[in-house]
Amino acid sequence: MSRIGDWLKKAENLARGHSKQADQALDRAERYVKERTGHKYDDQITKGVDAVQRRYGGGSGGTGPENTQRPPYPPQQQQPAQPYSQEERERRS
């Protein structure tokens, strides 16, 4: 098995042993990504999170979409993009 495969297997075993913490981390990541994408890809993100949770047995306990009741996230008000400072632009280039 490749190094990445070994790492993924270890991560999956860790998530199985600590499913509550893994669920919390996935929920935080899901909210972050949905906000960063302007809620444009919410359905795809939710499907991905559900697939990951099914892989390690997390989530609400069921395996079907009918058992994965998630509260809808209210749309966040998008803040206008702040231009980067000169220092930040130099650092990024």
Order of alpha helices (4+ residues) and beta strands (2+ residues): alpha-alpha-alpha-alpha
